[in-house]
Amino acid sequence: MEHTNKENGTIYWHPAFFAGLQIELLDDADNLEFESEHLLSKKPMQIDILIIKKEADRPVKKNIGRFFRKRNIVEYKSPDDSLSIDDFYKVYGYTCFYKADVASVNEIPMEELTITLVSESYPRELVRHLREARGCTVEKVEAGIYSVTGDKIPIQILVTRQLSRKENLWLRSLTNKLDTHENARMLIEDYIGHKKNNLHKAVIETIVRANQKLFQEVNGMSDIIMEIVQEKFDRKLKEALDKKTKVIKKKLEKELKKELEKEFEEKLEKELDQQEKKMESEKLTERITMIRKKCARDKSLVTIADEMETEPEEVLPIYNLIIANPGKTVDEIYTLFVGTL
């Protein structure tokens, strides 16, 4: 389990994974009880995530939870971390401690327990150890899901990088190595359908922050990304203000809100202005290209205006520049035209 008190720049993967896991198992949410950082005792010893089935005999629909029993321990390693042999024994030990730390003997039967180990990369050394040192069989069940048999406690390994995009989009995307614009677009499109869901918000904020450059490069996504960032900023601001005393809070909230709204409005206005200029530039370039092609076919000004469903006066300035400069490119005509404005 990772903890950090570093300054800005630290990405907190575990809360996002906890939310992402709940997204993946959403179809069975009414039957599953999730506990993050379940304390094993009064001492600082805890397992990452504990998932308890309310109805033990009711199967979980989602692929990553089909092998779940009554009580399911999950250990998650962040993208830059790896799943080691010692990690396995730590979680295995915690699981045994969880079974034993009860009021009466065998209150939690061994048959109720499972262990799920999650990492972005395939834990080659651990798998070799499980096979050679513990005599277990490790088999691939489906993309990114490996079953470990031969132990008293059922174990599965989830390799998020290998999980199916269709079945496990959110857990697979919980990385700082999101590699294609298409992956980013699929994630944003799915998020748009769940914008009001706090679990989806928690995960998308982490993924966007960890892959800022990629998301900035995805055409047409600037508005939704700005909305995501603004929502997170508003929430963080509220959390900070809530820690102030009631008297100071009212005063600061009013002043800060006004200042931040002004700053955001200025940034938004600047962004919209840039987008508007870009659209105008693209529209003008398209118009010049169209008129230039028609001129190349020796069409008259009146004919061109009629085909473009506009008045000859609207076409004339560009038409004259093209006729006067037959050898110039679209970009050169664009520059000449802008210079006349």
Contacts in CASP RR format, 6 or more apart in sequence:
PFRMAT RR
TARGET T0000
AUTHOR 0000-0000-0000
METHOD contacts of the structure
MODEL  1
MEHTNKENGTIYWHPAFFAGLQIELLDDADNLEFESEHLLSKKPMQIDIL
IIKKEADRPVKKNIGRFFRKRNIVEYKSPDDSLSIDDFYKVYGYTCFYKA
DVASVNEIPMEELTITLVSESYPRELVRHLREARGCTVEKVEAGIYSVTG
DKIPIQILVTRQLSRKENLWLRSLTNKLDTHENARMLIEDYIGHKKNNLH
KAVIETIVRANQKLFQEVNGMSDIIMEIVQEKFDRKLKEALDKKTKVIKK
KLEKELKKELEKEFEEKLEKELDQQEKKMESEKLTERITMIRKKCARDKS
LVTIADEMETEPEEVLPIYNLIIANPGKTVDEIYTLFVGTL
1 14 0 8 1.000
1 37 0 8 1.000
1 46 0 8 1.000
1 47 0 8 1.000
1 48 0 8 1.000
2 13 0 8 1.000
2 14 0 8 1.000
2 78 0 8 1.000
2 81 0 8 1.000
4 10 0 8 1.000
4 12 0 8 1.000
11 176 0 8 1.000
11 206 0 8 1.000
11 209 0 8 1.000
11 210 0 8 1.000
12 206 0 8 1.000
13 76 0 8 1.000
13 78 0 8 1.000
13 79 0 8 1.000
13 174 0 8 1.000
13 206 0 8 1.000
14 36 0 8 1.000
14 48 0 8 1.000
14 76 0 8 1.000
14 78 0 8 1.000
15 36 0 8 1.000
15 202 0 8 1.000
15 206 0 8 1.000
16 174 0 8 1.000
16 202 0 8 1.000
16 203 0 8 1.000
16 205 0 8 1.000
16 206 0 8 1.000
16 207 0 8 1.000
17 49 0 8 1.000
17 76 0 8 1.000
17 78 0 8 1.000
17 118 0 8 1.000
17 171 0 8 1.000
17 174 0 8 1.000
18 34 0 8 1.000
18 36 0 8 1.000
18 49 0 8 1.000
19 198 0 8 1.000
19 199 0 8 1.000
19 200 0 8 1.000
19 202 0 8 1.000
19 203 0 8 1.000
20 170 0 8 1.000
20 171 0 8 1.000
20 174 0 8 1.000
20 199 0 8 1.000
20 202 0 8 1.000
20 203 0 8 1.000
21 34 0 8 1.000
21 49 0 8 1.000
21 51 0 8 1.000
21 74 0 8 1.000
21 171 0 8 1.000
22 29 0 8 1.000
22 34 0 8 1.000
22 199 0 8 1.000
23 170 0 8 1.000
23 171 0 8 1.000
23 197 0 8 1.000
23 199 0 8 1.000
23 200 0 8 1.000
23 203 0 8 1.000
24 62 0 8 1.000
24 64 0 8 1.000
24 168 0 8 1.000
24 170 0 8 1.000
24 171 0 8 1.000
25 32 0 8 1.000
25 51 0 8 1.000
25 60 0 8 1.000
25 62 0 8 1.000
25 64 0 8 1.000
25 65 0 8 1.000
26 199 0 8 1.000
27 61 0 8 1.000
27 62 0 8 1.000
28 58 0 8 1.000
28 60 0 8 1.000
28 61 0 8 1.000
28 62 0 8 1.000
30 54 0 8 1.000
31 53 0 8 1.000
31 54 0 8 1.000
31 55 0 8 1.000
31 58 0 8 1.000
31 60 0 8 1.000
32 51 0 8 1.000
32 52 0 8 1.000
32 53 0 8 1.000
32 54 0 8 1.000
32 60 0 8 1.000
33 51 0 8 1.000
33 52 0 8 1.000
33 53 0 8 1.000
33 54 0 8 1.000
34 49 0 8 1.000
34 50 0 8 1.000
34 51 0 8 1.000
35 49 0 8 1.000
35 50 0 8 1.000
35 51 0 8 1.000
35 52 0 8 1.000
36 48 0 8 1.000
36 49 0 8 1.000
37 46 0 8 1.000
37 47 0 8 1.000
37 48 0 8 1.000
37 49 0 8 1.000
38 46 0 8 1.000
38 47 0 8 1.000
38 49 0 8 1.000
38 50 0 8 1.000
38 98 0 8 1.000
39 45 0 8 1.000
39 46 0 8 1.000
40 46 0 8 1.000
40 47 0 8 1.000
40 94 0 8 1.000
40 97 0 8 1.000
40 98 0 8 1.000
40 101 0 8 1.000
41 97 0 8 1.000
41 101 0 8 1.000
45 94 0 8 1.000
45 97 0 8 1.000
46 94 0 8 1.000
47 73 0 8 1.000
47 74 0 8 1.000
47 75 0 8 1.000
47 91 0 8 1.000
47 94 0 8 1.000
47 95 0 8 1.000
47 98 0 8 1.000
48 73 0 8 1.000
48 74 0 8 1.000
48 75 0 8 1.000
48 76 0 8 1.000
49 73 0 8 1.000
49 74 0 8 1.000
49 76 0 8 1.000
50 71 0 8 1.000
50 72 0 8 1.000
50 73 0 8 1.000
50 74 0 8 1.000
50 98 0 8 1.000
51 68 0 8 1.000
51 71 0 8 1.000
51 72 0 8 1.000
51 74 0 8 1.000
52 70 0 8 1.000
52 71 0 8 1.000
52 72 0 8 1.000
53 60 0 8 1.000
53 68 0 8 1.000
53 69 0 8 1.000
53 70 0 8 1.000
53 71 0 8 1.000
53 72 0 8 1.000
56 69 0 8 1.000
56 70 0 8 1.000
56 112 0 8 1.000
59 66 0 8 1.000
60 66 0 8 1.000
60 68 0 8 1.000
62 167 0 8 1.000
63 142 0 8 1.000
63 145 0 8 1.000
63 164 0 8 1.000
63 167 0 8 1.000
63 168 0 8 1.000
64 116 0 8 1.000
64 145 0 8 1.000
64 156 0 8 1.000
64 158 0 8 1.000
64 163 0 8 1.000
64 168 0 8 1.000
64 171 0 8 1.000
65 72 0 8 1.000
65 116 0 8 1.000
67 114 0 8 1.000
67 147 0 8 1.000
67 154 0 8 1.000
67 156 0 8 1.000
68 114 0 8 1.000
69 111 0 8 1.000
69 112 0 8 1.000
69 113 0 8 1.000
69 114 0 8 1.000
69 154 0 8 1.000
70 112 0 8 1.000
70 113 0 8 1.000
71 98 0 8 1.000
71 108 0 8 1.000
71 112 0 8 1.000
71 113 0 8 1.000
71 114 0 8 1.000
72 113 0 8 1.000
72 114 0 8 1.000
72 115 0 8 1.000
72 116 0 8 1.000
73 91 0 8 1.000
73 94 0 8 1.000
73 95 0 8 1.000
73 98 0 8 1.000
73 113 0 8 1.000
73 114 0 8 1.000
73 115 0 8 1.000
73 116 0 8 1.000
74 115 0 8 1.000
74 116 0 8 1.000
74 118 0 8 1.000
75 83 0 8 1.000
75 87 0 8 1.000
75 90 0 8 1.000
75 91 0 8 1.000
75 115 0 8 1.000
75 116 0 8 1.000
75 117 0 8 1.000
75 118 0 8 1.000
76 118 0 8 1.000
76 119 0 8 1.000
77 83 0 8 1.000
77 87 0 8 1.000
77 118 0 8 1.000
77 119 0 8 1.000
77 120 0 8 1.000
78 120 0 8 1.000
79 120 0 8 1.000
79 174 0 8 1.000
79 175 0 8 1.000
79 176 0 8 1.000
79 177 0 8 1.000
79 210 0 8 1.000
80 176 0 8 1.000
81 119 0 8 1.000
82 119 0 8 1.000
82 121 0 8 1.000
82 123 0 8 1.000
83 117 0 8 1.000
83 118 0 8 1.000
83 119 0 8 1.000
83 121 0 8 1.000
83 123 0 8 1.000
83 126 0 8 1.000
83 157 0 8 1.000
84 123 0 8 1.000
84 125 0 8 1.000
84 126 0 8 1.000
85 125 0 8 1.000
85 126 0 8 1.000
85 129 0 8 1.000
87 117 0 8 1.000
87 126 0 8 1.000
88 117 0 8 1.000
88 126 0 8 1.000
88 129 0 8 1.000
88 130 0 8 1.000
91 115 0 8 1.000
91 117 0 8 1.000
92 115 0 8 1.000
92 153 0 8 1.000
95 113 0 8 1.000
95 115 0 8 1.000
95 153 0 8 1.000
98 108 0 8 1.000
98 113 0 8 1.000
99 108 0 8 1.000
99 110 0 8 1.000
99 113 0 8 1.000
102 108 0 8 1.000
110 152 0 8 1.000
110 153 0 8 1.000
113 153 0 8 1.000
113 154 0 8 1.000
114 153 0 8 1.000
114 154 0 8 1.000
114 155 0 8 1.000
114 156 0 8 1.000
115 153 0 8 1.000
115 154 0 8 1.000
115 155 0 8 1.000
115 156 0 8 1.000
116 155 0 8 1.000
116 156 0 8 1.000
116 157 0 8 1.000
116 158 0 8 1.000
117 123 0 8 1.000
117 126 0 8 1.000
117 155 0 8 1.000
117 156 0 8 1.000
117 157 0 8 1.000
117 158 0 8 1.000
118 157 0 8 1.000
118 158 0 8 1.000
118 160 0 8 1.000
118 171 0 8 1.000
119 157 0 8 1.000
119 158 0 8 1.000
119 159 0 8 1.000
119 160 0 8 1.000
120 159 0 8 1.000
120 160 0 8 1.000
120 161 0 8 1.000
120 175 0 8 1.000
120 177 0 8 1.000
121 159 0 8 1.000
121 161 0 8 1.000
122 159 0 8 1.000
122 161 0 8 1.000
122 162 0 8 1.000
123 157 0 8 1.000
123 159 0 8 1.000
126 157 0 8 1.000
127 138 0 8 1.000
127 146 0 8 1.000
127 157 0 8 1.000
130 136 0 8 1.000
130 138 0 8 1.000
130 148 0 8 1.000
131 137 0 8 1.000
131 138 0 8 1.000
134 150 0 8 1.000
134 151 0 8 1.000
135 150 0 8 1.000
136 148 0 8 1.000
136 149 0 8 1.000
136 150 0 8 1.000
136 151 0 8 1.000
136 155 0 8 1.000
137 148 0 8 1.000
137 149 0 8 1.000
137 150 0 8 1.000
138 146 0 8 1.000
138 147 0 8 1.000
138 148 0 8 1.000
138 157 0 8 1.000
139 146 0 8 1.000
139 147 0 8 1.000
139 149 0 8 1.000
140 146 0 8 1.000
140 147 0 8 1.000
141 147 0 8 1.000
141 156 0 8 1.000
142 164 0 8 1.000
143 162 0 8 1.000
143 163 0 8 1.000
143 164 0 8 1.000
143 167 0 8 1.000
144 158 0 8 1.000
144 159 0 8 1.000
144 160 0 8 1.000
144 161 0 8 1.000
144 162 0 8 1.000
144 163 0 8 1.000
144 164 0 8 1.000
145 156 0 8 1.000
145 157 0 8 1.000
145 158 0 8 1.000
145 159 0 8 1.000
145 163 0 8 1.000
146 156 0 8 1.000
146 157 0 8 1.000
146 158 0 8 1.000
146 159 0 8 1.000
147 155 0 8 1.000
147 156 0 8 1.000
148 154 0 8 1.000
148 155 0 8 1.000
148 156 0 8 1.000
148 157 0 8 1.000
158 171 0 8 1.000
160 168 0 8 1.000
160 171 0 8 1.000
160 172 0 8 1.000
160 174 0 8 1.000
160 175 0 8 1.000
161 172 0 8 1.000
161 175 0 8 1.000
163 171 0 8 1.000
163 172 0 8 1.000
164 172 0 8 1.000
165 172 0 8 1.000
165 183 0 8 1.000
165 186 0 8 1.000
169 186 0 8 1.000
169 187 0 8 1.000
169 190 0 8 1.000
170 187 0 8 1.000
170 190 0 8 1.000
170 200 0 8 1.000
170 203 0 8 1.000
173 183 0 8 1.000
173 187 0 8 1.000
173 203 0 8 1.000
173 207 0 8 1.000
174 203 0 8 1.000
174 206 0 8 1.000
174 207 0 8 1.000
175 207 0 8 1.000
175 210 0 8 1.000
175 211 0 8 1.000
176 210 0 8 1.000
176 211 0 8 1.000
177 211 0 8 1.000
178 184 0 8 1.000
178 187 0 8 1.000
178 207 0 8 1.000
178 210 0 8 1.000
178 211 0 8 1.000
178 214 0 8 1.000
179 214 0 8 1.000
181 214 0 8 1.000
181 217 0 8 1.000
181 218 0 8 1.000
184 211 0 8 1.000
184 214 0 8 1.000
184 215 0 8 1.000
184 218 0 8 1.000
184 221 0 8 1.000
185 218 0 8 1.000
185 221 0 8 1.000
187 204 0 8 1.000
187 207 0 8 1.000
188 204 0 8 1.000
188 215 0 8 1.000
188 218 0 8 1.000
188 221 0 8 1.000
188 224 0 8 1.000
188 225 0 8 1.000
191 200 0 8 1.000
191 204 0 8 1.000
191 224 0 8 1.000
191 228 0 8 1.000
192 224 0 8 1.000
194 200 0 8 1.000
195 201 0 8 1.000
201 228 0 8 1.000
201 231 0 8 1.000
201 232 0 8 1.000
204 228 0 8 1.000
205 228 0 8 1.000
205 231 0 8 1.000
205 232 0 8 1.000
208 215 0 8 1.000
208 225 0 8 1.000
208 228 0 8 1.000
208 229 0 8 1.000
215 221 0 8 1.000
215 225 0 8 1.000
216 222 0 8 1.000
216 225 0 8 1.000
222 271 0 8 1.000
222 275 0 8 1.000
226 268 0 8 1.000
226 271 0 8 1.000
230 264 0 8 1.000
233 260 0 8 1.000
237 256 0 8 1.000
237 260 0 8 1.000
241 249 0 8 1.000
241 252 0 8 1.000
241 253 0 8 1.000
241 256 0 8 1.000
242 249 0 8 1.000
244 252 0 8 1.000
284 334 0 8 1.000
284 337 0 8 1.000
284 338 0 8 1.000
285 330 0 8 1.000
285 331 0 8 1.000
285 334 0 8 1.000
287 318 0 8 1.000
288 318 0 8 1.000
288 322 0 8 1.000
288 330 0 8 1.000
288 333 0 8 1.000
288 334 0 8 1.000
288 337 0 8 1.000
289 330 0 8 1.000
290 308 0 8 1.000
291 304 0 8 1.000
291 308 0 8 1.000
291 315 0 8 1.000
291 318 0 8 1.000
291 319 0 8 1.000
291 322 0 8 1.000
292 322 0 8 1.000
292 330 0 8 1.000
292 333 0 8 1.000
294 303 0 8 1.000
294 304 0 8 1.000
294 307 0 8 1.000
295 304 0 8 1.000
295 319 0 8 1.000
295 322 0 8 1.000
295 323 0 8 1.000
299 307 0 8 1.000
301 312 0 8 1.000
301 315 0 8 1.000
301 316 0 8 1.000
301 319 0 8 1.000
302 312 0 8 1.000
304 315 0 8 1.000
304 319 0 8 1.000
305 311 0 8 1.000
305 312 0 8 1.000
305 314 0 8 1.000
305 315 0 8 1.000
308 315 0 8 1.000
317 337 0 8 1.000
317 340 0 8 1.000
318 333 0 8 1.000
318 337 0 8 1.000
321 333 0 8 1.000
321 336 0 8 1.000
321 337 0 8 1.000
321 340 0 8 1.000
322 328 0 8 1.000
322 333 0 8 1.000
325 332 0 8 1.000
325 333 0 8 1.000
325 336 0 8 1.000
328 336 0 8 1.000
END
